């Protein structure tokens, strides 16, 4: 098939790489405009643009893909199908109706669960033990289209947002190729979603990572994993930010004390009282410093039980 691919971040780039190993012709890529990045705020190309340029594929970067001039460009390409993965803009009905076989989306959840912008992280934050990829035919809603196929990915007890992202990125391309084959052969079954069962994965913001020690330790540990690598979980010590990268949970009993209190320093971990249980911090990053094990940190900054994190 002659396909236009629409996508932006790393997970979309992995899907595109997989498509490029197939017999299908990617006639153009549509991705978000270059954006300022890093301390120098230099314009950075999206991961999808980098892959497209490496393979000599024409790249379109509209500020608004539903603008008349963008729609006209897509119409002129006359694709058989438009393939979408984490593009980052709403696709209009005018575009949805352009290709013969419609617009097919790769979504990183088991729909109708976790529609929206951050399904990978929210599956961990909510304590799910399985997630996956859904391939669907797009409609005018946000991730509301009829489903073609799914694959499940287990979420391990050590899973981070980053590791789960990589597993889902690896699964998306092959599943999309399977769906395209079904569409070509006329065997694809389009299953409507049960909209009453849908959940929404809202966009991640930095503030989400601020740890509230009145919450249960199990929830805080999930947030530390789910928000790794971005936006990351953090607290404050002596008015400075401290990120927590890895932790475990203990239900060992300690004398009553305010949540956020350091109750012990043992086994190379900080033991912090929470609303239910104790958070054992294994890896952290003080403000302005590199990421390190708690054991490394304690060699240079020995801490005494009784201090309170969070301010």
Secondary structure, DSSP 8 states (H G I E B T S, - for coil): -EEEEEE-SHHHHHHHHHHTTSS-EEEEEE----EEETTTTEEE--HHHHHHHHTT--EE--S-TTSHHHHHHHHHHT-SEEEEES--S---HHHHTTSTT-EEEEESSSTTTTEES-HHHHHHHTT-SEEEEEEEE--SSSS-SEEEEEEEEE--TT--HHHHHHHHHHHHHHHHHHHHHHHHHT----B---GGG--EE----GGGGB--TTSBHHHHHHHHHHTTTTT-EEEEETTEEEEEEEEEEE--------TTBEEEEETTEEEEE-SBSEEEEEEEEETTS--EEHHHHHHHS---TT-B---
